[in-house]
Amino acid sequence: VPLHLTVELGTATMSIAEILKLGTGSVVELDRSVGHPVDLLANDRPIARGEIVAIGESFGLRITELIAL
């Protein structure tokens, strides 16, 4: 069964004018702080929380909590 998995790092609200001003090296401030758990979504529904980990030159998600469906 194919699933679309998404890790939600945080959200930000910006106007179109602010988005158009973004360029290489721009920083978008999110509503979560460093160390805050991130959400794992399956088909846009939260199923777990975890923390971002570095694996060599890639990133992964260490699941720390499953969300009851």
mmJSON file of the N, C-alpha and C atoms, coordinates in Angstrom:
{"data_MODEL":{"atom_site":{
"group_PDB":["ATOM","ATOM","ATOM","ATOM","ATOM","ATOM","ATOM","ATOM","ATOM","ATOM","ATOM","ATOM","ATOM","ATOM","ATOM","ATOM","ATOM","ATOM","ATOM","ATOM","ATOM","ATOM","ATOM","ATOM","ATOM","ATOM","ATOM","ATOM","ATOM","ATOM","ATOM","ATOM","ATOM","ATOM","ATOM","ATOM","ATOM","ATOM","ATOM","ATOM","ATOM","ATOM","ATOM","ATOM","ATOM","ATOM","ATOM","ATOM","ATOM","ATOM","ATOM","ATOM","ATOM","ATOM","ATOM","ATOM","ATOM","ATOM","ATOM","ATOM","ATOM","ATOM","ATOM","ATOM","ATOM","ATOM","ATOM","ATOM","ATOM","ATOM","ATOM","ATOM","ATOM","ATOM","ATOM","ATOM","ATOM","ATOM","ATOM","ATOM","ATOM","ATOM","ATOM","ATOM","ATOM","ATOM","ATOM","ATOM","ATOM","ATOM","ATOM","ATOM","ATOM","ATOM","ATOM","ATOM","ATOM","ATOM","ATOM","ATOM","ATOM","ATOM","ATOM","ATOM","ATOM","ATOM","ATOM","ATOM","ATOM","ATOM","ATOM","ATOM","ATOM","ATOM","ATOM","ATOM","ATOM","ATOM","ATOM","ATOM","ATOM","ATOM","ATOM","ATOM","ATOM","ATOM","ATOM","ATOM","ATOM","ATOM","ATOM","ATOM","ATOM","ATOM","ATOM","ATOM","ATOM","ATOM","ATOM","ATOM","ATOM","ATOM","ATOM","ATOM","ATOM","ATOM","ATOM","ATOM","ATOM","ATOM","ATOM","ATOM","ATOM","ATOM","ATOM","ATOM","ATOM","ATOM","ATOM","ATOM","ATOM","ATOM","ATOM","ATOM","ATOM","ATOM","ATOM","ATOM","ATOM","ATOM","ATOM","ATOM","ATOM","ATOM","ATOM","ATOM","ATOM","ATOM","ATOM","ATOM","ATOM","ATOM","ATOM","ATOM","ATOM","ATOM","ATOM","ATOM","ATOM","ATOM","ATOM","ATOM","ATOM","ATOM","ATOM","ATOM","ATOM","ATOM","ATOM","ATOM","ATOM","ATOM","ATOM","ATOM","ATOM","ATOM","ATOM"],
"id":[1,2,3,4,5,6,7,8,9,10,11,12,13,14,15,16,17,18,19,20,21,22,23,24,25,26,27,28,29,30,31,32,33,34,35,36,37,38,39,40,41,42,43,44,45,46,47,48,49,50,51,52,53,54,55,56,57,58,59,60,61,62,63,64,65,66,67,68,69,70,71,72,73,74,75,76,77,78,79,80,81,82,83,84,85,86,87,88,89,90,91,92,93,94,95,96,97,98,99,100,101,102,103,104,105,106,107,108,109,110,111,112,113,114,115,116,117,118,119,120,121,122,123,124,125,126,127,128,129,130,131,132,133,134,135,136,137,138,139,140,141,142,143,144,145,146,147,148,149,150,151,152,153,154,155,156,157,158,159,160,161,162,163,164,165,166,167,168,169,170,171,172,173,174,175,176,177,178,179,180,181,182,183,184,185,186,187,188,189,190,191,192,193,194,195,196,197,198,199,200,201,202,203,204,205,206,207],
"type_symbol":["N","C","C","N","C","C","N","C","C","N","C","C","N","C","C","N","C","C","N","C","C","N","C","C","N","C","C","N","C","C","N","C","C","N","C","C","N","C","C","N","C","C","N","C","C","N","C","C","N","C","C","N","C","C","N","C","C","N","C","C","N","C","C","N","C","C","N","C","C","N","C","C","N","C","C","N","C","C","N","C","C","N","C","C","N","C","C","N","C","C","N","C","C","N","C","C","N","C","C","N","C","C","N","C","C","N","C","C","N","C","C","N","C","C","N","C","C","N","C","C","N","C","C","N","C","C","N","C","C","N","C","C","N","C","C","N","C","C","N","C","C","N","C","C","N","C","C","N","C","C","N","C","C","N","C","C","N","C","C","N","C","C","N","C","C","N","C","C","N","C","C","N","C","C","N","C","C","N","C","C","N","C","C","N","C","C","N","C","C","N","C","C","N","C","C","N","C","C","N","C","C","N","C","C","N","C","C"],
"label_atom_id":["N","CA","C","N","CA","C","N","CA","C","N","CA","C","N","CA","C","N","CA","C","N","CA","C","N","CA","C","N","CA","C","N","CA","C","N","CA","C","N","CA","C","N","CA","C","N","CA","C","N","CA","C","N","CA","C","N","CA","C","N","CA","C","N","CA","C","N","CA","C","N","CA","C","N","CA","C","N","CA","C","N","CA","C","N","CA","C","N","CA","C","N","CA","C","N","CA","C","N","CA","C","N","CA","C","N","CA","C","N","CA","C","N","CA","C","N","CA","C","N","CA","C","N","CA","C","N","CA","C","N","CA","C","N","CA","C","N","CA","C","N","CA","C","N","CA","C","N","CA","C","N","CA","C","N","CA","C","N","CA","C","N","CA","C","N","CA","C","N","CA","C","N","CA","C","N","CA","C","N","CA","C","N","CA","C","N","CA","C","N","CA","C","N","CA","C","N","CA","C","N","CA","C","N","CA","C","N","CA","C","N","CA","C","N","CA","C","N","CA","C","N","CA","C","N","CA","C","N","CA","C","N","CA","C","N","CA","C","N","CA","C"],
"label_alt_id":[null,null,null,null,null,null,null,null,null,null,null,null,null,null,null,null,null,null,null,null,null,null,null,null,null,null,null,null,null,null,null,null,null,null,null,null,null,null,null,null,null,null,null,null,null,null,null,null,null,null,null,null,null,null,null,null,null,null,null,null,null,null,null,null,null,null,null,null,null,null,null,null,null,null,null,null,null,null,null,null,null,null,null,null,null,null,null,null,null,null,null,null,null,null,null,null,null,null,null,null,null,null,null,null,null,null,null,null,null,null,null,null,null,null,null,null,null,null,null,null,null,null,null,null,null,null,null,null,null,null,null,null,null,null,null,null,null,null,null,null,null,null,null,null,null,null,null,null,null,null,null,null,null,null,null,null,null,null,null,null,null,null,null,null,null,null,null,null,null,null,null,null,null,null,null,null,null,null,null,null,null,null,null,null,null,null,null,null,null,null,null,null,null,null,null,null,null,null,null,null,null,null,null,null,null,null,null],
"label_comp_id":["VAL","VAL","VAL","PRO","PRO","PRO","LEU","LEU","LEU","HIS","HIS","HIS","LEU","LEU","LEU","THR","THR","THR","VAL","VAL","VAL","GLU","GLU","GLU","LEU","LEU","LEU","GLY","GLY","GLY","THR","THR","THR","ALA","ALA","ALA","THR","THR","THR","MET","MET","MET","SER","SER","SER","ILE","ILE","ILE","ALA","ALA","ALA","GLU","GLU","GLU","ILE","ILE","ILE","LEU","LEU","LEU","LYS","LYS","LYS","LEU","LEU","LEU","GLY","GLY","GLY","THR","THR","THR","GLY","GLY","GLY","SER","SER","SER","VAL","VAL","VAL","VAL","VAL","VAL","GLU","GLU","GLU","LEU","LEU","LEU","ASP","ASP","ASP","ARG","ARG","ARG","SER","SER","SER","VAL","VAL","VAL","GLY","GLY","GLY","HIS","HIS","HIS","PRO","PRO","PRO","VAL","VAL","VAL","ASP","ASP","ASP","LEU","LEU","LEU","LEU","LEU","LEU","ALA","ALA","ALA","ASN","ASN","ASN","ASP","ASP","ASP","ARG","ARG","ARG","PRO","PRO","PRO","ILE","ILE","ILE","ALA","ALA","ALA","ARG","ARG","ARG","GLY","GLY","GLY","GLU","GLU","GLU","ILE","ILE","ILE","VAL","VAL","VAL","ALA","ALA","ALA","ILE","ILE","ILE","GLY","GLY","GLY","GLU","GLU","GLU","SER","SER","SER","PHE","PHE","PHE","GLY","GLY","GLY","LEU","LEU","LEU","ARG","ARG","ARG","ILE","ILE","ILE","THR","THR","THR","GLU","GLU","GLU","LEU","LEU","LEU","ILE","ILE","ILE","ALA","ALA","ALA","LEU","LEU","LEU"],
"label_asym_id":["A","A","A","A","A","A","A","A","A","A","A","A","A","A","A","A","A","A","A","A","A","A","A","A","A","A","A","A","A","A","A","A","A","A","A","A","A","A","A","A","A","A","A","A","A","A","A","A","A","A","A","A","A","A","A","A","A","A","A","A","A","A","A","A","A","A","A","A","A","A","A","A","A","A","A","A","A","A","A","A","A","A","A","A","A","A","A","A","A","A","A","A","A","A","A","A","A","A","A","A","A","A","A","A","A","A","A","A","A","A","A","A","A","A","A","A","A","A","A","A","A","A","A","A","A","A","A","A","A","A","A","A","A","A","A","A","A","A","A","A","A","A","A","A","A","A","A","A","A","A","A","A","A","A","A","A","A","A","A","A","A","A","A","A","A","A","A","A","A","A","A","A","A","A","A","A","A","A","A","A","A","A","A","A","A","A","A","A","A","A","A","A","A","A","A","A","A","A","A","A","A","A","A","A","A","A","A"],
"label_entity_id":["1","1","1","1","1","1","1","1","1","1","1","1","1","1","1","1","1","1","1","1","1","1","1","1","1","1","1","1","1","1","1","1","1","1","1","1","1","1","1","1","1","1","1","1","1","1","1","1","1","1","1","1","1","1","1","1","1","1","1","1","1","1","1","1","1","1","1","1","1","1","1","1","1","1","1","1","1","1","1","1","1","1","1","1","1","1","1","1","1","1","1","1","1","1","1","1","1","1","1","1","1","1","1","1","1","1","1","1","1","1","1","1","1","1","1","1","1","1","1","1","1","1","1","1","1","1","1","1","1","1","1","1","1","1","1","1","1","1","1","1","1","1","1","1","1","1","1","1","1","1","1","1","1","1","1","1","1","1","1","1","1","1","1","1","1","1","1","1","1","1","1","1","1","1","1","1","1","1","1","1","1","1","1","1","1","1","1","1","1","1","1","1","1","1","1","1","1","1","1","1","1","1","1","1","1","1","1"],
"label_seq_id":[1,1,1,2,2,2,3,3,3,4,4,4,5,5,5,6,6,6,7,7,7,8,8,8,9,9,9,10,10,10,11,11,11,12,12,12,13,13,13,14,14,14,15,15,15,16,16,16,17,17,17,18,18,18,19,19,19,20,20,20,21,21,21,22,22,22,23,23,23,24,24,24,25,25,25,26,26,26,27,27,27,28,28,28,29,29,29,30,30,30,31,31,31,32,32,32,33,33,33,34,34,34,35,35,35,36,36,36,37,37,37,38,38,38,39,39,39,40,40,40,41,41,41,42,42,42,43,43,43,44,44,44,45,45,45,46,46,46,47,47,47,48,48,48,49,49,49,50,50,50,51,51,51,52,52,52,53,53,53,54,54,54,55,55,55,56,56,56,57,57,57,58,58,58,59,59,59,60,60,60,61,61,61,62,62,62,63,63,63,64,64,64,65,65,65,66,66,66,67,67,67,68,68,68,69,69,69],
"pdbx_PDB_ins_code":[null,null,null,null,null,null,null,null,null,null,null,null,null,null,null,null,null,null,null,null,null,null,null,null,null,null,null,null,null,null,null,null,null,null,null,null,null,null,null,null,null,null,null,null,null,null,null,null,null,null,null,null,null,null,null,null,null,null,null,null,null,null,null,null,null,null,null,null,null,null,null,null,null,null,null,null,null,null,null,null,null,null,null,null,null,null,null,null,null,null,null,null,null,null,null,null,null,null,null,null,null,null,null,null,null,null,null,null,null,null,null,null,null,null,null,null,null,null,null,null,null,null,null,null,null,null,null,null,null,null,null,null,null,null,null,null,null,null,null,null,null,null,null,null,null,null,null,null,null,null,null,null,null,null,null,null,null,null,null,null,null,null,null,null,null,null,null,null,null,null,null,null,null,null,null,null,null,null,null,null,null,null,null,null,null,null,null,null,null,null,null,null,null,null,null,null,null,null,null,null,null,null,null,null,null,null,null],
"Cartn_x":[0.853,0.0,0.898,0.875,1.714,1.212,2.142,1.835,2.737,2.206,2.988,3.41,4.71,5.205,5.804,5.478,5.97,6.44,7.591,8.044,7.823,7.004,6.684,7.624,8.539,9.506,8.905,7.908,7.263,6.507,5.888,5.134,5.505,5.194,5.407,4.307,3.888,2.908,3.621,3.517,4.192,3.253,3.432,2.667,3.35,2.622,3.206,4.395,4.315,5.43,6.681,6.518,7.654,8.247,7.381,7.85,8.638,8.161,8.848,10.223,10.438,11.737,12.758,12.308,13.224,14.217,15.404,16.433,17.396,18.425,19.429,20.009,20.024,20.556,19.529,18.308,17.262,16.92,16.538,16.141,14.676,13.89,12.48,12.335,11.888,11.733,10.457,10.605,9.465,8.944,7.752,7.119,7.567,8.594,9.116,10.568,10.99,12.373,13.213,14.523,15.456,15.192,15.207,14.97,13.503,12.618,11.184,10.88,10.054,9.741,9.079,9.361,8.73,7.666,6.704,5.596,5.861,5.497,5.525,4.085,3.814,2.469,2.438,1.383,1.134,-0.143,-0.019,-1.162,-1.81,-0.994,-1.409,-2.053,-1.942,-2.472,-1.318,-1.253,-0.15,-0.221,0.918,0.962,2.043,3.022,4.116,4.833,5.64,6.523,7.933,8.906,10.276,11.252,12.522,13.578,14.427,14.912,15.744,17.129,17.673,19.013,19.8,21.125,22.013,22.556,22.482,23.008,23.971,25.247,26.222,25.938,25.697,25.383,23.888,23.1,21.647,20.995,19.712,18.935,17.886,17.492,16.455,15.595,14.635,13.737,13.766,14.12,14.041,12.68,11.819,10.465,10.534,9.932,9.934,8.539,7.518,6.139,5.204,4.37,3.329,2.041,1.307,0.066,-1.087,-1.97,-3.122,-4.047,-4.476,-5.356,-6.798],
"Cartn_y":[-1.169,0.0,1.231,2.018,3.222,4.29,4.901,6.008,7.18,8.358,9.583,10.0,9.9,10.279,11.673,12.461,13.824,14.038,14.696,15.11,16.612,17.024,18.442,19.053,19.904,20.554,21.736,22.343,23.516,24.257,25.35,26.146,27.613,28.357,29.802,30.429,31.611,32.366,33.553,33.653,34.736,35.284,36.556,37.156,36.799,36.961,36.69,37.603,38.842,39.778,39.27,38.727,38.191,36.971,36.121,34.931,35.337,36.351,36.794,37.383,37.855,38.424,37.346,36.081,35.01,34.722,34.392,34.036,33.044,32.698,31.779,32.313,31.484,31.882,32.509,32.721,33.279,32.287,32.811,31.983,32.258,31.193,31.302,30.769,31.617,31.22,30.404,29.224,28.339,28.501,27.949,28.116,27.083,26.306,25.331,25.636,25.288,25.534,24.281,24.457,23.34,22.35,21.08,20.057,19.702,20.479,20.194,19.004,18.057,16.906,17.328,16.578,16.838,15.776,16.086,15.176,14.398,13.12,12.278,12.11,12.473,12.397,11.325,10.532,9.565,9.999,10.316,10.84,12.007,12.921,14.16,13.949,12.747,12.476,12.174,12.836,12.565,11.138,10.424,9.054,8.852,9.776,9.61,10.936,10.975,12.114,11.558,12.391,11.927,13.075,12.716,13.726,13.485,14.562,14.491,13.996,13.054,12.533,12.596,12.74,12.724,11.315,10.804,9.487,9.684,9.79,10.121,11.51,11.608,12.903,13.069,12.157,12.217,12.477,12.763,12.964,11.878,11.563,10.579,11.027,10.196,10.486,9.319,9.592,8.587,8.753,7.741,7.809,7.593,8.522,8.457,8.24,8.451,8.322,8.023,7.023,6.732,7.418,7.97,8.664,7.704,7.547,6.662,7.202,6.303,6.716,6.574],
"Cartn_z":[0.0,0.0,0.0,-1.054,-1.103,-0.13,0.597,1.513,1.2,1.343,1.204,2.612,2.947,4.276,4.23,5.244,5.367,6.794,6.962,8.285,8.372,9.333,9.49,10.524,10.045,10.925,11.664,11.098,11.684,10.602,10.981,10.018,10.156,9.12,9.119,8.276,8.648,7.882,7.255,5.931,5.209,4.142,3.859,2.766,1.443,0.361,-0.956,-1.2,-0.748,-0.924,-0.208,1.003,1.753,1.039,0.497,-0.225,-1.467,-2.171,-3.384,-3.088,-1.854,-1.469,-1.09,-0.936,-0.544,-1.666,-1.273,-2.238,-1.614,-2.327,-1.82,-0.52,0.502,1.802,2.73,2.25,3.11,4.216,5.362,6.495,6.792,6.889,7.244,8.662,9.581,10.977,11.133,11.742,11.963,13.381,13.634,14.934,15.972,15.682,16.638,16.937,18.149,18.531,18.313,18.364,18.232,19.359,19.043,20.052,20.233,19.663,19.746,18.852,19.299,18.449,17.146,16.085,14.789,14.545,13.699,13.414,12.135,12.152,10.959,10.506,9.252,8.693,7.613,7.596,6.527,5.833,4.553,3.793,4.532,5.04,5.719,7.082,7.661,9.004,9.936,11.107,12.038,12.583,12.502,13.003,14.067,14.123,15.085,15.294,16.353,16.624,16.793,16.517,16.656,16.613,16.457,16.407,15.164,14.585,13.393,13.799,13.021,13.26,11.956,12.087,10.93,10.772,9.546,9.221,8.054,8.381,7.342,6.818,5.511,4.902,4.664,5.205,5.051,6.403,6.365,7.582,7.695,8.924,9.176,10.331,10.684,11.793,12.765,14.013,15.075,15.732,15.595,16.142,17.648,18.393,19.849,20.424,19.61,20.112,18.942,19.1,18.128,18.568,17.624,17.928,17.684,18.677,18.533,17.453,16.577,15.477,15.851],
"occupancy":[1.0,1.0,1.0,1.0,1.0,1.0,1.0,1.0,1.0,1.0,1.0,1.0,1.0,1.0,1.0,1.0,1.0,1.0,1.0,1.0,1.0,1.0,1.0,1.0,1.0,1.0,1.0,1.0,1.0,1.0,1.0,1.0,1.0,1.0,1.0,1.0,1.0,1.0,1.0,1.0,1.0,1.0,1.0,1.0,1.0,1.0,1.0,1.0,1.0,1.0,1.0,1.0,1.0,1.0,1.0,1.0,1.0,1.0,1.0,1.0,1.0,1.0,1.0,1.0,1.0,1.0,1.0,1.0,1.0,1.0,1.0,1.0,1.0,1.0,1.0,1.0,1.0,1.0,1.0,1.0,1.0,1.0,1.0,1.0,1.0,1.0,1.0,1.0,1.0,1.0,1.0,1.0,1.0,1.0,1.0,1.0,1.0,1.0,1.0,1.0,1.0,1.0,1.0,1.0,1.0,1.0,1.0,1.0,1.0,1.0,1.0,1.0,1.0,1.0,1.0,1.0,1.0,1.0,1.0,1.0,1.0,1.0,1.0,1.0,1.0,1.0,1.0,1.0,1.0,1.0,1.0,1.0,1.0,1.0,1.0,1.0,1.0,1.0,1.0,1.0,1.0,1.0,1.0,1.0,1.0,1.0,1.0,1.0,1.0,1.0,1.0,1.0,1.0,1.0,1.0,1.0,1.0,1.0,1.0,1.0,1.0,1.0,1.0,1.0,1.0,1.0,1.0,1.0,1.0,1.0,1.0,1.0,1.0,1.0,1.0,1.0,1.0,1.0,1.0,1.0,1.0,1.0,1.0,1.0,1.0,1.0,1.0,1.0,1.0,1.0,1.0,1.0,1.0,1.0,1.0,1.0,1.0,1.0,1.0,1.0,1.0,1.0,1.0,1.0,1.0,1.0,1.0],
"B_iso_or_equiv":[0.0,0.0,0.0,0.0,0.0,0.0,0.0,0.0,0.0,0.0,0.0,0.0,0.0,0.0,0.0,0.0,0.0,0.0,0.0,0.0,0.0,0.0,0.0,0.0,0.0,0.0,0.0,0.0,0.0,0.0,0.0,0.0,0.0,0.0,0.0,0.0,0.0,0.0,0.0,0.0,0.0,0.0,0.0,0.0,0.0,0.0,0.0,0.0,0.0,0.0,0.0,0.0,0.0,0.0,0.0,0.0,0.0,0.0,0.0,0.0,0.0,0.0,0.0,0.0,0.0,0.0,0.0,0.0,0.0,0.0,0.0,0.0,0.0,0.0,0.0,0.0,0.0,0.0,0.0,0.0,0.0,0.0,0.0,0.0,0.0,0.0,0.0,0.0,0.0,0.0,0.0,0.0,0.0,0.0,0.0,0.0,0.0,0.0,0.0,0.0,0.0,0.0,0.0,0.0,0.0,0.0,0.0,0.0,0.0,0.0,0.0,0.0,0.0,0.0,0.0,0.0,0.0,0.0,0.0,0.0,0.0,0.0,0.0,0.0,0.0,0.0,0.0,0.0,0.0,0.0,0.0,0.0,0.0,0.0,0.0,0.0,0.0,0.0,0.0,0.0,0.0,0.0,0.0,0.0,0.0,0.0,0.0,0.0,0.0,0.0,0.0,0.0,0.0,0.0,0.0,0.0,0.0,0.0,0.0,0.0,0.0,0.0,0.0,0.0,0.0,0.0,0.0,0.0,0.0,0.0,0.0,0.0,0.0,0.0,0.0,0.0,0.0,0.0,0.0,0.0,0.0,0.0,0.0,0.0,0.0,0.0,0.0,0.0,0.0,0.0,0.0,0.0,0.0,0.0,0.0,0.0,0.0,0.0,0.0,0.0,0.0,0.0,0.0,0.0,0.0,0.0,0.0],
"pdbx_formal_charge":[null,null,null,null,null,null,null,null,null,null,null,null,null,null,null,null,null,null,null,null,null,null,null,null,null,null,null,null,null,null,null,null,null,null,null,null,null,null,null,null,null,null,null,null,null,null,null,null,null,null,null,null,null,null,null,null,null,null,null,null,null,null,null,null,null,null,null,null,null,null,null,null,null,null,null,null,null,null,null,null,null,null,null,null,null,null,null,null,null,null,null,null,null,null,null,null,null,null,null,null,null,null,null,null,null,null,null,null,null,null,null,null,null,null,null,null,null,null,null,null,null,null,null,null,null,null,null,null,null,null,null,null,null,null,null,null,null,null,null,null,null,null,null,null,null,null,null,null,null,null,null,null,null,null,null,null,null,null,null,null,null,null,null,null,null,null,null,null,null,null,null,null,null,null,null,null,null,null,null,null,null,null,null,null,null,null,null,null,null,null,null,null,null,null,null,null,null,null,null,null,null,null,null,null,null,null,null],
"auth_seq_id":[1,1,1,2,2,2,3,3,3,4,4,4,5,5,5,6,6,6,7,7,7,8,8,8,9,9,9,10,10,10,11,11,11,12,12,12,13,13,13,14,14,14,15,15,15,16,16,16,17,17,17,18,18,18,19,19,19,20,20,20,21,21,21,22,22,22,23,23,23,24,24,24,25,25,25,26,26,26,27,27,27,28,28,28,29,29,29,30,30,30,31,31,31,32,32,32,33,33,33,34,34,34,35,35,35,36,36,36,37,37,37,38,38,38,39,39,39,40,40,40,41,41,41,42,42,42,43,43,43,44,44,44,45,45,45,46,46,46,47,47,47,48,48,48,49,49,49,50,50,50,51,51,51,52,52,52,53,53,53,54,54,54,55,55,55,56,56,56,57,57,57,58,58,58,59,59,59,60,60,60,61,61,61,62,62,62,63,63,63,64,64,64,65,65,65,66,66,66,67,67,67,68,68,68,69,69,69],
"auth_comp_id":["VAL","VAL","VAL","PRO","PRO","PRO","LEU","LEU","LEU","HIS","HIS","HIS","LEU","LEU","LEU","THR","THR","THR","VAL","VAL","VAL","GLU","GLU","GLU","LEU","LEU","LEU","GLY","GLY","GLY","THR","THR","THR","ALA","ALA","ALA","THR","THR","THR","MET","MET","MET","SER","SER","SER","ILE","ILE","ILE","ALA","ALA","ALA","GLU","GLU","GLU","ILE","ILE","ILE","LEU","LEU","LEU","LYS","LYS","LYS","LEU","LEU","LEU","GLY","GLY","GLY","THR","THR","THR","GLY","GLY","GLY","SER","SER","SER","VAL","VAL","VAL","VAL","VAL","VAL","GLU","GLU","GLU","LEU","LEU","LEU","ASP","ASP","ASP","ARG","ARG","ARG","SER","SER","SER","VAL","VAL","VAL","GLY","GLY","GLY","HIS","HIS","HIS","PRO","PRO","PRO","VAL","VAL","VAL","ASP","ASP","ASP","LEU","LEU","LEU","LEU","LEU","LEU","ALA","ALA","ALA","ASN","ASN","ASN","ASP","ASP","ASP","ARG","ARG","ARG","PRO","PRO","PRO","ILE","ILE","ILE","ALA","ALA","ALA","ARG","ARG","ARG","GLY","GLY","GLY","GLU","GLU","GLU","ILE","ILE","ILE","VAL","VAL","VAL","ALA","ALA","ALA","ILE","ILE","ILE","GLY","GLY","GLY","GLU","GLU","GLU","SER","SER","SER","PHE","PHE","PHE","GLY","GLY","GLY","LEU","LEU","LEU","ARG","ARG","ARG","ILE","ILE","ILE","THR","THR","THR","GLU","GLU","GLU","LEU","LEU","LEU","ILE","ILE","ILE","ALA","ALA","ALA","LEU","LEU","LEU"],
"auth_asym_id":["A","A","A","A","A","A","A","A","A","A","A","A","A","A","A","A","A","A","A","A","A","A","A","A","A","A","A","A","A","A","A","A","A","A","A","A","A","A","A","A","A","A","A","A","A","A","A","A","A","A","A","A","A","A","A","A","A","A","A","A","A","A","A","A","A","A","A","A","A","A","A","A","A","A","A","A","A","A","A","A","A","A","A","A","A","A","A","A","A","A","A","A","A","A","A","A","A","A","A","A","A","A","A","A","A","A","A","A","A","A","A","A","A","A","A","A","A","A","A","A","A","A","A","A","A","A","A","A","A","A","A","A","A","A","A","A","A","A","A","A","A","A","A","A","A","A","A","A","A","A","A","A","A","A","A","A","A","A","A","A","A","A","A","A","A","A","A","A","A","A","A","A","A","A","A","A","A","A","A","A","A","A","A","A","A","A","A","A","A","A","A","A","A","A","A","A","A","A","A","A","A","A","A","A","A","A","A"],
"auth_atom_id":["N","CA","C","N","CA","C","N","CA","C","N","CA","C","N","CA","C","N","CA","C","N","CA","C","N","CA","C","N","CA","C","N","CA","C","N","CA","C","N","CA","C","N","CA","C","N","CA","C","N","CA","C","N","CA","C","N","CA","C","N","CA","C","N","CA","C","N","CA","C","N","CA","C","N","CA","C","N","CA","C","N","CA","C","N","CA","C","N","CA","C","N","CA","C","N","CA","C","N","CA","C","N","CA","C","N","CA","C","N","CA","C","N","CA","C","N","CA","C","N","CA","C","N","CA","C","N","CA","C","N","CA","C","N","CA","C","N","CA","C","N","CA","C","N","CA","C","N","CA","C","N","CA","C","N","CA","C","N","CA","C","N","CA","C","N","CA","C","N","CA","C","N","CA","C","N","CA","C","N","CA","C","N","CA","C","N","CA","C","N","CA","C","N","CA","C","N","CA","C","N","CA","C","N","CA","C","N","CA","C","N","CA","C","N","CA","C","N","CA","C","N","CA","C","N","CA","C","N","CA","C","N","CA","C","N","CA","C","N","CA","C"],
"pdbx_PDB_model_num":[1,1,1,1,1,1,1,1,1,1,1,1,1,1,1,1,1,1,1,1,1,1,1,1,1,1,1,1,1,1,1,1,1,1,1,1,1,1,1,1,1,1,1,1,1,1,1,1,1,1,1,1,1,1,1,1,1,1,1,1,1,1,1,1,1,1,1,1,1,1,1,1,1,1,1,1,1,1,1,1,1,1,1,1,1,1,1,1,1,1,1,1,1,1,1,1,1,1,1,1,1,1,1,1,1,1,1,1,1,1,1,1,1,1,1,1,1,1,1,1,1,1,1,1,1,1,1,1,1,1,1,1,1,1,1,1,1,1,1,1,1,1,1,1,1,1,1,1,1,1,1,1,1,1,1,1,1,1,1,1,1,1,1,1,1,1,1,1,1,1,1,1,1,1,1,1,1,1,1,1,1,1,1,1,1,1,1,1,1,1,1,1,1,1,1,1,1,1,1,1,1,1,1,1,1,1,1]
}}}
